[in-house]
Amino acid sequence: MQEIAEEAGVNKALLHYYFRNKARLGEAIFRRVAHGLFARVGAILGGAATLDDKVRQVVALYIDQLAATPYAPGYVISEINQHPERAKQLLEAIGQLRAQAMGDHFIAVLGRQLQDAARAGRIRAISIEQFLANVASLCVFPFVARPMLCAVLQLDDRGFERFVRERKATLPDFILNALRP
């Protein structure tokens, strides 16, 4: 807690006052990280934009957020692996967001949009679960696997930044082309 207080530039007593212990602080950080991205992604996916625009917006949001907080995905995965109860907290956080900020409609809106596009022959049929997992995975993986990617691709920090900029530009078309019949 002392190291965290020093890094945050606050008094350790203040940190203890608000969070009581390291476990509660970890839970608060986990919830904040989880909430931050999911609320904005849900707002995009539940909006009125075309499917193509939603993919482009969500990829840009994910890549920009992860570039700004590159250790967040690894942190979330590590927390879930080390503290399995965090998975339940993540689900609760997503449930709260769906009920509050996003409304329950974002899943229904996107699901209908995917079904309508498939019926019209514009995309292959895909379940909303697979669509969401594919988009999130393709965005998050480079950040979670950064050390491995940097070693395999022989990238330094600047090289990884270039890689991420290129990914942000090319990933939406990759996803959209994979959906097309």
C-alpha positions as CSV (number, residue, x, y, z in Angstrom):
1,M,0.0,0.0,0.0
2,Q,2.9,2.3,0.7
3,E,4.3,1.9,-2.8
4,I,0.9,2.5,-4.3
5,A,0.4,5.6,-2.2
6,E,3.8,6.9,-3.3
7,E,3.2,6.2,-6.9
8,A,-0.2,7.9,-6.7
9,G,1.3,10.9,-4.8
10,V,-1.1,10.5,-1.9
11,N,-0.8,9.8,1.8
12,K,-0.9,6.2,2.8
13,A,-3.4,7.0,5.5
14,L,-5.7,8.5,2.9
15,L,-5.4,5.3,0.7
16,H,-6.3,3.2,3.8
17,Y,-9.2,5.5,4.7
18,Y,-10.9,5.0,1.3
19,F,-10.0,1.4,0.6
20,R,-9.1,-0.2,4.0
21,N,-6.7,-2.8,2.5
22,K,-4.9,-3.9,-0.7
23,A,-7.6,-6.4,-1.7
24,R,-10.3,-3.7,-1.7
25,L,-8.0,-1.3,-3.6
26,G,-7.4,-4.1,-6.2
27,E,-11.1,-4.7,-6.5
28,A,-11.8,-1.0,-7.1
29,I,-9.1,-0.7,-9.7
30,F,-10.4,-3.9,-11.4
31,R,-13.9,-2.5,-11.5
32,R,-12.7,0.9,-12.9
33,V,-10.7,-0.7,-15.6
34,A,-13.6,-3.1,-16.6
35,H,-16.2,-0.3,-16.5
36,G,-14.2,2.2,-18.5
37,L,-14.0,0.4,-21.7
38,F,-17.2,-1.7,-21.6
39,A,-19.6,1.3,-21.2
40,R,-18.2,3.1,-24.2
41,V,-18.1,-0.1,-26.4
42,G,-21.7,-0.8,-25.4
43,A,-22.8,2.7,-26.3
44,I,-21.3,2.3,-29.8
45,L,-22.8,-1.1,-30.4
46,G,-26.2,-0.1,-29.2
47,G,-26.3,3.0,-31.3
48,A,-27.9,3.6,-34.7
49,A,-24.7,3.5,-36.8
50,T,-24.2,0.9,-39.6
51,L,-22.5,-2.3,-38.8
52,D,-19.4,-1.2,-40.7
53,D,-19.3,2.0,-38.8
54,K,-19.7,0.2,-35.5
55,V,-16.8,-2.1,-36.3
56,R,-14.6,0.9,-37.2
57,Q,-15.6,2.8,-34.1
58,V,-15.1,-0.1,-31.7
59,V,-11.7,-1.0,-33.1
60,A,-10.6,2.6,-32.9
61,L,-11.8,2.9,-29.3
62,Y,-10.2,-0.4,-28.2
63,I,-6.9,0.3,-29.9
64,D,-6.8,3.9,-28.6
65,Q,-7.7,2.9,-25.1
66,L,-5.3,0.0,-25.0
67,A,-2.5,2.1,-26.4
68,A,-3.1,4.6,-23.6
69,T,-3.3,1.9,-20.9
70,P,-1.4,-1.0,-22.5
71,Y,-1.1,-3.0,-19.3
72,A,-4.9,-3.0,-18.6
73,P,-5.7,-6.2,-20.5
74,G,-2.8,-8.1,-18.9
75,Y,-3.9,-6.8,-15.6
76,V,-7.5,-7.9,-16.0
77,I,-6.4,-11.4,-17.2
78,S,-3.9,-11.7,-14.4
79,E,-6.4,-10.6,-11.8
80,I,-9.0,-13.2,-13.1
81,N,-6.3,-15.9,-13.1
82,Q,-5.0,-15.1,-9.6
83,H,-8.4,-14.2,-8.1
84,P,-11.1,-16.2,-9.8
85,E,-13.8,-14.2,-7.9
86,R,-12.8,-11.3,-10.2
87,A,-14.6,-13.0,-13.1
88,K,-17.8,-12.7,-11.1
89,Q,-17.0,-9.1,-10.4
90,L,-16.5,-8.5,-14.1
91,L,-19.8,-10.1,-15.0
92,E,-21.5,-8.0,-12.3
93,A,-19.9,-4.8,-13.6
94,I,-21.0,-5.6,-17.2
95,G,-24.5,-6.4,-15.9
96,Q,-24.6,-3.1,-14.1
97,L,-23.5,-1.3,-17.2
98,R,-26.1,-3.0,-19.3
99,A,-28.8,-2.1,-16.9
100,Q,-27.7,1.5,-16.3
101,A,-25.6,3.3,-18.9
102,M,-26.1,1.0,-21.9
103,G,-29.5,-0.4,-21.2
104,D,-30.3,-4.0,-22.0
105,H,-30.9,-3.1,-25.6
106,F,-27.3,-3.0,-26.9
107,I,-27.1,-6.8,-27.2
108,A,-30.6,-6.9,-28.8
109,V,-29.8,-4.0,-31.2
110,L,-26.5,-5.5,-32.4
111,G,-28.0,-9.0,-32.5
112,R,-30.9,-7.8,-34.8
113,Q,-28.4,-5.8,-36.9
114,L,-26.3,-8.9,-37.4
115,Q,-29.3,-11.1,-38.3
116,D,-30.7,-8.5,-40.7
117,A,-27.4,-8.2,-42.5
118,A,-27.1,-12.0,-42.7
119,R,-30.7,-12.3,-44.1
120,A,-29.9,-9.6,-46.7
121,G,-26.8,-11.5,-47.8
122,R,-24.4,-8.7,-46.8
123,I,-22.6,-10.9,-44.2
124,R,-22.3,-14.5,-43.2
125,A,-24.5,-15.5,-40.3
126,I,-22.7,-15.1,-37.0
127,S,-24.0,-15.2,-33.4
128,I,-23.6,-12.1,-31.4
129,E,-21.4,-14.0,-28.9
130,Q,-18.9,-15.0,-31.6
131,F,-18.9,-11.5,-33.2
132,L,-18.2,-9.8,-29.8
133,A,-15.5,-12.4,-28.9
134,N,-13.8,-12.0,-32.3
135,V,-13.7,-8.2,-32.3
136,A,-12.5,-8.0,-28.7
137,S,-9.9,-10.7,-29.2
138,L,-8.4,-9.2,-32.3
139,C,-8.1,-5.9,-30.6
140,V,-6.8,-7.0,-27.2
141,F,-4.4,-9.8,-28.2
142,P,-1.5,-7.7,-29.3
143,F,-1.5,-5.9,-25.9
144,V,-1.8,-9.0,-23.9
145,A,0.9,-10.8,-25.9
146,R,3.1,-7.7,-26.4
147,P,6.3,-9.3,-25.0
148,M,5.9,-12.3,-27.3
149,L,5.0,-10.3,-30.3
150,C,7.9,-7.9,-29.8
151,A,10.3,-10.8,-29.5
152,V,8.9,-12.7,-32.6
153,L,8.6,-9.6,-34.7
154,Q,11.7,-8.0,-33.3
155,L,9.9,-4.8,-32.3
156,D,11.2,-2.2,-29.9
157,D,8.7,0.2,-28.2
158,R,8.6,2.5,-31.3
159,G,8.1,-0.6,-33.5
160,F,5.2,-1.8,-31.4
161,E,3.6,1.7,-31.6
162,R,3.9,1.5,-35.4
163,F,2.4,-2.0,-35.4
164,V,-0.5,-0.8,-33.3
165,R,-1.2,2.2,-35.6
166,E,-1.1,-0.1,-38.6
167,R,-3.4,-2.5,-36.8
168,K,-5.9,0.2,-36.0
169,A,-6.0,1.1,-39.7
170,T,-6.2,-2.4,-41.1
171,L,-8.2,-4.4,-38.5
172,P,-11.7,-3.0,-39.3
173,D,-11.4,-4.1,-43.0
174,F,-10.1,-7.5,-41.9
175,I,-13.1,-8.0,-39.6
176,L,-15.6,-6.7,-42.2
177,N,-14.1,-8.8,-45.0
178,A,-14.2,-11.9,-42.8
179,L,-18.0,-11.3,-42.3
180,R,-18.7,-10.9,-46.0
181,P,-20.0,-13.9,-47.9
